[in-house]
Amino acid sequence: MNKRIKDKINEIEKYLGELEIIKPLIFEEYKNNFEKKAACERYFQKIIESVTDLASLIIKEKRFETPESENDFFKILTKTKMIDSILAEKLEHAKSMRNFIIHQYGKIDDLLVFASIDEELFEDVTKFLKIIKNEK
């Protein structure tokens, strides 16, 4: 595993740890605290951008097929059997939510974002990192 991949993994783990510290335990606190909500959304964005960057680095290092766009990263990792289709779909959904948050397409559903951060982000990203770390 090259240094850039290791550095990206460390970056993602750092962001996850920082998000864990600031993330409210309950939705009401998230919804009513503008600063916490904004910080959580920003960390969500940074984590998903870094996960996407990591997928790109893996594809380049392994010399997998060249993606036509970043929308193909997780599909390629599925096709090459690095990750399963369920994890790929979850990471794609997180990437879509990231796009929704940063481009603010309409009103952001705070409950949906909080649930994604609270229930899915840590589990899915940690699983992805474990798979990448276990690759020889």
Buried (B, 14 or more C-beta within 10 A) or exposed (E): EEEEBEEBBEBBBEBBEBBEEEBBEEBEEBBEBEEBBEBBBBBBBBBBBBBBBBBBBBBBEEEBEEBEEEEBBBBBBBBEEBBEEEBBBBBBEBBEBBEBBBEEEEEBEBEEBBBBBBEBBBEBBEBBBEBBEEEE
